[in-house]
Amino acid sequence: MRTTPWRRRRVTDSPRPAGRGLGRLRRSSSLARRLVAIRPIHPIRTLRRRRDRTSVIESIDQPVIPISPAPAGASTYVDDPDAPPAPIPLLPGEPTARRRFYFCLANSCTVTSILLGMGAIMLALNGSVQIAAVLLLGCILMDALDGPLARRFGVASPFGAQMDSMADMCSFGIAAPLVVFQTMGADLPTWALGAACALVAVCAAIRLARFNVSPKDGRFFSGVPTTLAATVLALGTLLLTSPHVVMTVGIAMLALMMVSSFPYAKLSQLRKVPPWLWPLPVVGLLLSIEVTFIVLVAVYLLSGPVLWAVHRRQAIVA
């Protein structure tokens, strides 16, 4: 068989020819460069064999993004459109045993407020309006404890805020006007008292819904809070022994002030009251509890429009 001369052993007397073979190499390399220049390079590598003899497509341009583990309690059927929705954790943060206990303790005050409100409704319908009014005061006490406890132990949550609103609607928006209606319904016109109590329920719902979506102010309430309105109604049931038609107008005004935008001072602002004014309510309570109670409620209701007028005048002057 004839062999090419450059495949023989290279010695000094038989040099490798320089024409034919190198020419082929040059032509082949230039052809390869042309094909590479014409053919576009695809950004995805083709089917690379793994050890398990499976084929995968690996991207060159796109980085590999690590997948974070699913949160605790989330559903594992993420890609399944028919899967049930994942439950939302009620307690934010680390669910330790101590934090769960504090969370249950704070929300137990809210549940107790609901139970006391239901008890007040049942007792009022049964005729025991005085005991029902006392249970309303218990609702007010529980409402004053749940929020500070949740913030003190660091377990405040959106669930707790919504739960507190539901309890306030049950105790202060439904139970309080019902107790007032059962107390004064025999002495006042039913249609007028019923309309005023229904207005309390509607305005309490509006007030609570607006409070959940409004920014908070550390000094003033925007409108009379439902807790204070329920306090007035409960104390009025216990202290007022001779109902009058004017009280129907007062109940309606109290309801409208809940949804007003007048600024009402919080109880923490009472420390700014001049010291010489404090003996006046004490003297009034010794003289006449009913008159003093009505005067204090009227002064507080009128304080909102007065503060609004003062702030408006200061803004105009500035």
Secondary structure, DSSP 8 states (H G I E B T S, - for coil): ----GGGS--BTTB---SSHHHHHHHHHHHHHHHHHHHS---SB---EE-TTS-EE--BSSS---------TT--S-SS-TTS------SS-S---HHHHHHHHHHHHHHHHHHHHHHHHHHHHHTT-HHHHHHHHHHHHHHHHHHHHHHHHTT---HHHHHHHHHHHIIIIIIIHHHHHHHHHTTTS-HHHHHHHHHHHHHHHHHHHHHHHHS---SSEEES--HHHHHHHHHHHHHH--S--HHHHHHHHHHHHHHSS--EEE-GGGGGGS-GGGTHHHHHHHHH-HHHHHHHHHHHHHHHHHHHHHHHHHHHHH-
